Amino acid sequence: MEPNVMIAMVHKYVEAFEKQDLDIIREIYSSDALVEDPVGTDAHVGIDAVCAFYEGALKSGAKLALSGEPRCSGNAIAFPFQVQMPGITIDIIDVFEFNAEGKVNSMKAYWSDENMKSV
């Protein structure tokens, strides 16, 4: 998969939060997607479970801001960003893996309590 296509998908992901648009989430993920956020917690498997997870995140008013350049390798992209919510920020690194159709079929979020800050 071309790096520019994967980078565009990251920007679309950020846009989903900016617009609070669950349809964008449904568009970028595969039907059998797996989301583990944060890594080590129970995974959300399948598009319905993934959308249910994001529905809560979008309703929270969370906004995303990239905090560094995305890095592509093979069929994956890693990108650092900050989640901004009223009273709190979280520094996160996400890794998207793409299927042959160019959809995200795996998302893993790397963060813990140490990455949360009160503002």
N, C-alpha and C positions, 0 to 999 in steps of 0.2 A: 504494500500500500504506500502511496506517495506521501512524503512528509507534509506537503501543503494541504492535503486532504485531511490528514489526522489533526493538524493544527486548526483547520477550519472547524472541525468537530468540537474541539475544545472551546473555541469562541462561541459556537452555537450553544454549548452547555452553559457557559456564563450568561448568554442571552436568555436562556430559559429562566434563570433566577431573576434576571433584571425585569423580565416581563411577567414573572410568575405564571409561566405557560407550560402546563403539563403536556400539551400536545407536542412540544419540542422534545421533551424527555422521551415520549413514546416514539417519536420519529428517529431519534439517534440510537436507541437500544434495540437489540435483536429480541425476538419473541422468547428465546430461552436464556436471556441475560442473567448474570449473577452479579449482585452488588454486595460488597462486604465493607461496611462503613461504621466504625473503623475496623481494620483488619483485626481478627481475633474475636469478633462478635458474630452472632448468627447471620448467615447470608440470606439475602432476599433473592429468590430464584424464580425466574419467569417474569414476563413483562407486567402482569397484573400486580405481583408482589413488589416489583421495582417501582411501578407507578404509585402504589400505595405508600411506599417509603418516601418518595419524592413529594407526594401531595402534602405531607406534613412539613417537610423542609421548606417547600415553597410558601405555604401558608404562614410560616414563622416570620416571613419578611426578610429572610437571609439574603444577602447580596454577596456575590463573589468578585474578587479582584485578583487577577494574576499578579504574582509577586516575583516572577522570574520567567525565563524563556522555557517553553516546552522542549522536551528532549525525545526524539523519535529513535526507535530501534526495531527493526523487523516490522511486525504487525502491532506494535505497542507505542504508546506515548505516555510519558510521565510529565506532570506539570505542577509547580508549586503555586498556591494561591492562598488568599485569606478569606475566610467567611466573616462577614460583618453583620452582627445582629445588635439590636438595642442592648447596650451595656456589656457586650462581650465580642471579642474577636478570637478566631481560631486559625492558626497556621497549619495548613494541610498540604500533603503531596498526594495527588491521585495518579493512578495508573490505569489507563484504558487499554484493553486488548480488543482488536477488531476481528470480525469473521471475514470470510471470503466476499460477502456482500457489502462490506464496508460499514457494518453496524457494530456498535460497541456490544461485545458479548461478555465482557468481564470488566468490572470497575472495582478497584481496591483503593481505599482511602487510608492513608498513614497519618495518624495523629493520636494523641493521648491527652490526659488532663494537663500535662506540662506545656502543651501548645495552646492552652486557653488563657486569655488575658481579660481582665475586667477593664472597661474603658469608661 
